[in-house]
Amino acid sequence: MTNKLLIRTETRQSTARQQRAPRILVLGIIGLFAIVGLGLLAVPLMIGANAFFAANAGCSGQQTGTAGQPPVSANAKGIPANYLFWYKKVGQQYGVPWTILAGIGTVESNNGQTTLPGVHSGQNGFGAAGPMQIGIEGASGNTWGGAPIHPASQVVAGVATDEDGDGIANVYDPADAIAGAAKYLLQANVQANPSAAIFAYNHLQSYVQSVLMYAGRYAGGNFSVVSAQLPSANTVAGCVQTAGSVPAVQAPTQTVAAAISFAEQQLGKPYLWGGTGPDAFDCSGLVMMAYRAAGINIARTAADQWATETKVPASQVQPGDLVFFVGADGTVTHPGHVGLVIGGGKMIEAYATGFPIRVASYANRGAIGFTEPWAGAKGTTRGATTSPGNTSSPSAPPAGGIPTPGTAISPSSRASH
C-alpha cells in the first residue's frame, strides 16, 4: 500500500517537476556560488585569527603563520618611544614578534632605563652588555662578536648589527642591540618555538615566563604569543596564560565563582610585596581580597591562611581552594606563597616582583598542600575587620622569581651560537 501511494504521487507530480527542473538547476547554481563566496570571505578572517602565533593554539601550541605583527596595547606606554620604535621596526624586519623583543628588553634592562652595570657601558659580572644584555665575553661568551663597539664593515662571528646605519655596530645602542637579539632568536628558531628560543637566550624557565608575560601585556587586540613546549630537560612547571585566555572554570558555589571572578579581573596587574590592591597585590593579598569580594574574610598572610583553614587532600581539590608553597621566606609548616586554584591543575597567583598576576600551573611546583576557605573552615569568618591596607607580615616573593624589570637576570647559563 505504501508503495502504491508513492507511485501514484510521483505520477501526478511528474509533469510539474519536469517544468520546475530548469528553475531548480538555476537556483542550485546560484546557491553554489553563494557558498563559495562565503568561503572566500571566511579566508581572511581565518588568516587574521591565526596571524603569526595562534591566539587559541593552547599552552603547548605551535606557531601557525609568519605574517603580521601584533598591535600595541595601552600597557606598552611605559616603553620609551625610541625603544618601542625599534622593537616594532626590527620585529617587522626580521619576522620576530616585536612583543617578544620588548619582553626581553623589559626583563633585561627595563628597556634601557636601568643604571645597572653593563647596560650603558662595560659589562655585568657575567660578561653581558647593552640593553638586551648580549654576551660580549666571560661566562656569557662573545655572542655579539668582535668588540662591543666596532666598525660595521668588520666581519664577525656573532649577531653584531648596525641597525641604525651609523657605520658602527654598538651593543649599547638600542637599535643595534635589539636587532642583534632578533638575530639570536631567529637562530634559535623563534618562529617555530618561541618559548624554546627565549629559553636559549637565558636558560631559566622563569625567564621565559616573564618575557612571555610582558609580551602578552604589550600586545593589543586578540593577539597572543603562544607559550610552546619548553625543552624536556627543564622540568619546572609553569605553563602561563595571560589575561583574556583564562581556562573555563567550573566553580562549586556562587561564592567561589565570585572570588575567582575577582582574581581574574586582576590578571596583568603588577606584583607588589605587601600589596592588597586595587592596583597591585602580593600572593596572600590577592587571595584575601578575592574572598573578601565574595563576602568571606580570611587571614592576611600565607602562613596564617595555611594555619587557620581546613586542609583538603590533593585528590579532593576544587576550584576556589588555595594551594600553598614554601616560598622564599617560608617552611613546610609556615609557607610563604599561595595561589587560588581554578581547576585543571592551574591557579591564579601573584608570583613575584616583575611578574604580573597570572594564570599558571601548580603541578611540579612543590606544593605543600591545599586548604578550602570557602567551606566554613576555622578562621574563615564573615565581617572581620582586617584593613585592606594592612601589610603586616606579607608573603615574600618565592625563590626563583624574576626581579623587577631592568635588574638584568644572570645570563650565566645563556647559550652561545
N, C-alpha and C positions, 0 to 999 in steps of 0.2 A: 504493500500500500504506500509506503513511504517512497519507493522508487517510482511508482506511477505518478505520484504527486509532483515529484521533482521533474519528471519528464514532461508532464503537461505544462508546468510553469515555464520550463525552458522553451517549449514550443511557442507559447503565447508571446514571450518576450523577445524571441529571436530577431524579429523584424526591427523592433525598437533598438535592440543592441547593435544591430548592423548599422543603423542610422547614426548611433552615438559613437561608433568606433573611431572615426576620424577626430571627433571632438576630444575624446579621451586621450588619443595619441598626442594631440597638440598640448593639452593640459599637462600630460606627463612630461613632455619635453621642457615646458616652462618650469615645472617643479624641479626637474633635474638641474636646470641652470640656477635656480634659486638656491638649491642645496650647495652646489659648487661655489656660488658667490658667497654664501655664509661661511663656507670653509675657508675661502681666501681671506675673508675679514678676520677670521679667528687666528690666522697665522701670525700677524704682527702682535696680537695680544699674547699668544703663547711665547713668542720670542721675547717680548718685554717682560713677561713674568719670570723668565729663566735667564735674563741677561747676566752675563759674566759668571756669577755664582748663584746657584738656585736658592731662592729665598725659602723654599719649602722642602729642601732636599734632606733635611734632618741633620742630627748632630754628627753622623758619620758619613754624610753625603759627599759627593764629589762635584767639582765644577762642571757645568753643562754648556758653557759657551765662552766666547772670548771677546764679545762686543760690548761697548758701552762702559761708562763709569758711573758710580753712584752719585746722586745729588748731595749737596751739602746740607746738613741739618743745623738747627739752631745751636746744638751742643758744640759745634765747631767754632763758635765765635771766640773762644779762648785761644785759638791758634793764631799766632801773629800773621798778619796779612801776607808778608813775604814768604813765610813757610807754607801757608795754605796755597799760594800761587804755585810754588814749585812742587808741592805734593801732587796737585792736580795736573800740572803740565807733564811732570815726569811719569805719573801714573798712566796718562793717556799715551805718552810716547813709547813706553816700554810694555804696555799691556798689563800693568800691575795695578790692582785696586789702590787708588790714592789713599783710601782709608787705612789700609794696612801700613803704608809708609808713614802716615800720620800717627798710627798707633805705636809704631816703633819709635818714632821721634818723640812722642809724648813720654813713653816709659824711659827712654834713654836720657833725655835732656830737657824734658818739659818744653819741647820744640825750641831748643836753644836758649831758654830763659833761665836755666840754672847756671850757677857760677862754680860748680864743682870742677876739680882738676881734670884737664883733658878735653873739655868741651870746646873751649875757645882758643886754647893753646896747650902745648905739651901733651901729656898723656895721663891716663889714670894708672893705678897700681898694676894693672894687668896688660898695659900696652894698647889700650883702645883710645881713640881720639875723635874729636868732632861731634857735632850734634847728633849724629847717628851712631856714634861710638863704634867705629870701624877699626879693626886691628891694624896697628902700624908696626908693632914689634912685641917682644915679650911673650907672655902666655897666650895672648890673642893672636899671635902670628901676624905677618905682614899681609893681611888680606887686601889692604889698599893697594900695595905695590909701589915700590920706589919710595922716595922721601915723602913725608906728609904733604909738602908743598913742592911741586916740581913743574917744569915746563910741560904743557900739554902735548908737545911734539915728542916727548920722551916715551919710548915704548916700554911698558912694564907688564909684569905678570900679575895682574890684580884687577880690582874694579875701579881704579882711579879714573876720574872723568872730569872733563872741562865742560860742564853742562851750560854755564852761562856765557861761554865763548870769550872769556877774557885772556885766553892764552895760558892759563895756569890751572893745573889740577890740584885743588886745595881741599884737604879733608875737613878743614874748619869752615869752609864756605858752604852755606846751606844748600845751594843748588847742586854743587858738585857732590856733596855728601849724600844727598837724597838720591841722586842718580846712581851713585856707587852702591847704595843699599838696594836699589831696584835691580841692578845687575846681579848682585849677590842672590837676591830672591829668585830671579829667573834661573840662575844656575842651580838653585835648589828646587826647581820645578814648582814654583808657587802657583802656576796656572792650573796644575793638576791636583795639588795637595797643599793648600795654603798653610795649614797647621804644621805640617812636616817642614815646610820651608822656613817658617818662623822658628820652629824648634832648632833647625840647623843654624839660624842666626844666633841663637842663645839657647843652650841645652838645659832649659828649665821649663817644665810644663806650666808652672805658674806664670812664667813669662809669656808663653803662648796665650794663655787665658787672658792675661791682662791686655796684650796687644789686640786680640780679637774683640775684647770687650770695648776698648776705645774705638776700634774700627766700626763696630756696630753703632756706637753712640754718635759717631761723626757722620754716618750715612743717613741721608734723608729718604723720605718716601718709604716704600716697602722693601728696599734693598737690604739684603742680609749677607754677611760673609759667612760661608759655611765652615764650621769647625770640623775639618776632615779628621779621619782616624790618625792618632799620633803613633809614632814608632812603638812597636810592641815592647821594646826594651824599657820604655818609660811606663811604669806600672801604676803611677799615682793617678787616681781617677780625677776627672774634672771636666766632663762634657758640659759646656756652658751655653746657655741660651740667653739672648738679650730680650729686653722688653719688647713685647709685640709678638713673641714666639713662645709664649708660656704654654706648657702642656695642659690639656684639658684636665680639670681637677674634679673628682667625684667626692665632694665634701659630705661627711656623715651627718652633719647637722647644719642648721642655718647659722648658728654661732660660729662654727668653724668656717663656713663659707664667707662670713663677714670678715673674720680675721685674715684669711688667705687673700681676700679681695683687697684689703688694706695693704698687705705686704706687696701684692702685685703692683699696686699703684706707686710703690716706692722704687720699683726697678729702675736702675740707671742713676739713681741719686748717689752721691758720694758717701764713702765710709768716713765716720768721724769718731774717734775714740771718745767715749762718754756721751755721744750724741743720742738724743731721743726725738729728733725731728723738730720741725717738719721738713727741713732741708737736707739733713744728714743724720745718719744713725750709726751706732755700733751694733754688734750682733745681738746682745741681750736687749738693747734699747729698741731694736726693730720688733722683736717678738713680743716684748712687753706692750708696745704701743699698738701692735696688731690686735692683741687680745683686748686691750683697753677699748679699741674701736668697736669690738664685738660685745662690749659690756662686761668683760671679765678682767680683773686686775690680778697680775701675777708679780712675783718678786722682780727686782731691778736687775740683778746680775745673773750671769750664767750659773755661777756656783750656788747662789740661793735658789734659783729656779730648779736646779737639779735636786737640791736638798729638800724642797718643800712640796714637790709634786709627785703624783703617783707614777711609779715606774711601770713600763709595759715591755714585754719581750719583743724582740725584733720580728718574730713571726706574727705578731698582732698589731703591728704599726699601721696607723691610718693617717690620712691627710689631717693636718691640724696638730699632730703630735710634734714634740720638739726632739731634735737629735743633738747630742752633746759630744764634744771633743775635748781633749786635754788642753789644746791651745798653747800659746807661748808661756802663759803665766799660771797654768793650771796643773792639776794632777787627776788621776782616775777618780778620786773622791771629791775633788774640788775643781771641776772643769772650767776652762777659760773661754770656750767658744760654743755657740749654739746656733742652730738653724731651724726653720719651720718646714716640716715635711709637707709635700704637696702630692705625694704618690709617685709610683713608678721609679722608686729609688732616687727621687730628686727632692730638693729643698730650695727654699728661698733663704739667702743668707747675706748678711753684711760681713764680708770676709775680712778685709784688712785695708789699711791705708793704700790708696791707689787703685783699689777695686771698687767700681760702682756696685751697688746692690744688684744681685744677680740670681739666676736660677742655675744650680749646679748639682752634680751627683754627690751623694754622700757615701756611695759604695767605695770600699777600699781606702777610706779616709781615716780609718782608725777610730770610728765612733765608739764611745764607751757605753752608750745606752740611750734610751728613749723615755720620755715622760708624756703624760696626757693631761695637760692643764685644763682642757675643756670638759673633763668628766667629773668635775666637782672634787678634785684632789685636795689633799691637805695643803693649806697655804694659798689656795685659789679662792679668792673671795670677791664679792661684788661690793663696790662702793668704797674701796680702800682709798687712802688719801695721798698716795705717792705722787709727788710733784713731777710733771713731765720734764721739768728741768733738772731733776735730781741726778747728778752724775757721780755720786759716790761709788767708789769701787767698781768702775765699769770693767767689762771684759777687755783685755788687751788683745791686739791682733794676734792670730795664731802664727806659729812658727812657719817660716817659708813664704809668707805673704809678700806681695810686691810692694815696695816702698812708694812714697809719694812720687808723682811724675817728676822726672829730672834727677832722681838720685842715682841714676846710672848703675843698674844691676851688674854685678860682677860678670864679665864676659869670659871668665877663665876657662869655661868648658866650650866656648864657641868654636865651631868647626871652621877650618880654613880651606879655601879652594885653591 
